[in-house]
Structure formats: structure tokens, C-alpha cells
Amino acid sequence: MKEFHHIGLVTEEEKPGEMYFEALKVWGTDPSNDPNKVEWVRFHPDSPLADTPVAKMPHVSWAVDDLDAELEGKDPVVGPLTAVEGVRIAYFMQDGALIEYLEAK
């Protein structure tokens, strides 16, 4: 099952309530605290994602039950990888748009 989770927007500005994700060297806000489900993301220059489309363009995120199954037949540009304990993500391009699948267990 896929369910809309958030829209991710890249910023260089610090945002209120942002959290730091050490493994990815990324700051991000919690989209569940935004009425429009926006997640603001900001990348440390040493982030492993800094030179990927994830750090250069917005994305649409879908929550999925089984990340590996949903990625069958897709060519991820990033991932799958663990964002935080219990959360796996992967990004792929579809019709010129960056899509994220997010699996939370």
C-alpha cells in the first residue's frame, strides 16, 4: 500500500524545529507538524546525499509497507538506506520528478 507522506523541499536556511540526522548529515523538519505536509531539508556539505538529486530538487514521498517490493522494476538514484533506526528510504526518478519511498517499521 502507498500513502502520501510529504513533500520535501530543499533549503539552505535553518528552520524552526529541524532535527539533525547524523547518518545522512541532513537537517529536516517533521512534515506531520506542517498543515501542508512539507518537510524542509538542509544538507551539510559532507552529506553523502550532497551530490545527488535529493539535495538539488524537491521530492514527493510515499509511505510504503515493503520498500524492497515497491522498488522492484525501479532504478533508485539513492538507496535504499536507513535514515534513522526503523526508517528505510529510497529515491528514484519518474517522469522527471524525484520520488521517495519511505518504510517505517
N, C-alpha and C positions, 0 to 999 in steps of 0.2 A: 504494500500500500504506500502511496506517495501523498504527502500532505504539505501544503505550502508552509514554510517555516519562517523565512525572512528575505529581505533584500539587503545585500551587502554593498555598502558604499565606502570607497577608499577616501581617506582624508590624511592630511599632514598635520592637522590641528588636534590638540588634546581635547577630549570630550568628557563631560561630566559622567562619572560612574564607570569609566572604562576599566577593564581588567587586563592584566598582563598574562599572556600565555607563554611561559618560558620555553617550552619545547619548540614553538614556532617563532619566537621573538616577535610577537604581534600583540598590540593592544586592541581590545574590542569592547563594544558596548553590548548589553544584553537586549536583543530585539524584543523580548517579551515585555520590556519596560517602555517600549515605544508604541504609540497608538497605530502607527503605520507599519510596524514590524521591521523597522530599519535597524540594521547593525552597522555601526561605524567601525572601520578597521584602519589601523595605522601600523606601519611596518618599520621595525628597526632596520637600519642599513645592512646589518649582518643576518637578517632573517633568511632562512632557507627559501622563503617564498618571494623575496625581494625582486628577483629577475623573472618572475612568472606572470602570466596573465592575472592571477589572483591579486597582485599588488598594483595592477595597472588599469583595471576596469571593474565596473560593478558586476555583481553576480546575483542570481536568484537561487535561493536554497530551498530544497525539498527534504523533509524528514522521510526516511525510508526505514522499513523494518529490517531489511537484509541488504547491506551495501554491496556485498560481492555479487549477489544475484542481480541487483539493479544495474550493475556495471557491465554485465555480460553484453558483448557486442559494441561496447563503447570504448573509446580510446582516451583515457584520462590524461589531462595535461599536468595534473598534480594529484598524487596519492594513488591508492588510499594511504592515509596516515592517521595517527592518533593525535587529536587536537588537545584533549585533556583525558584523564582516566575515564573510560566508559563512553567516549565520543570519538567515532571514526568519521573521516570526511574524505571526499574525492571531488575533483573538479574536472569538467570536460566541456568542450565547445559544442554547441548545437545551433545551427543556423546563424552563426556569428555572435551568439550570446554565450556568456560564461554561466554554466550551471553547476551548482554544488549539490551533492547528495550527502546527507548527514544521518548517521546511525547512532542513536543513543541507547545504551543498554544499562 
